[in-house]
């Protein structure tokens, strides 16, 4: 079935980015107000690091990954539901959809600190304390973020890593700080800068 295309629209593109920012700020604000440790991870954390060098190189990410402590889940659920998010468990992921008409593709996804997302990952996720303040919320610090991207190593993770390589945010000097599997994956990207 062919997709129905809407007219081209700068406003729709800008609105999509603004919606991600608003969801991130609302979720982070609710967690902070409840005294819950967290750090934004994933593509939005990469975007924050990339923007420190070249704002024009930032890629938009529609979902929001947030690193938290598993033991805080009951408080996290209460905090996020208090600002309009609705809890769902989708494909073994705890996520919060923005209201009754929200989309899983645009949800807040929880990652649990110090745990492997998948059993075959070389290392667990970052600790929630491995974070730094960005403008409006906490984000995962650079090296732990790179390690998380190297763990997953999907095409979008590789793209995020390539963005950071292109801007010299990470380079060969990062290799000795990594798990051997991660170092091999990063070296693969460093060796083939054109993908």
C-alpha positions, 0 to 999 in steps of 0.5 A: 500500500503506497504511503500518502505524502503530505505537502513539504513543510518546514513548520512540520519539521521544526515542530517534530524537533521541538516536540522531542525537546519538550518531551525531554525537558518535561521528563527530566524536570519531573525526575529532577523534581522527584530527586531521581538520578537520571541521564539522557542517553542515546541519540539525544546525548550524542546530539548534545555532544556534537552541538558543542563542536558544530550545531549544523552536524546535529541529527534529530532523534525522535525517541528519548533514552533515559538512563536510570536506576532500576530500584527507582522504577516505582518513583520514576513511573509516578514522576513521569505519569504525573506529567502526562506520560503513560507507561507501557512495556514494549519488546522488553523495554520499559517506556513512557508514551506521551499521552493516549495518542502518543507513539512508541516511536517517540516514547521515553525509553528507560535504560537501566544503569550498570546492566546489559541491555542485551546479554551479548553486549560486551559491557553494561550500560553506564552508571547514572553518575557517569553524567554531566550537566547539559543546558537543561538536563543531565546527559551521559558523559562522553566515554560511557556514551561511546561505550554504549553506542559501541555495545549496540553498534546498530547502523544508527549507532555507527552513524552517531559514532561517525558524526563524533569521529568526523568532528574529532570528538573521538579518535584513535586516542579513545581506543586504549580506554575501551573494552577490546570488542569496542576498540575493534569496532571503533577501529573499524569505523576509524579505518573507513571514514566514508562508511 
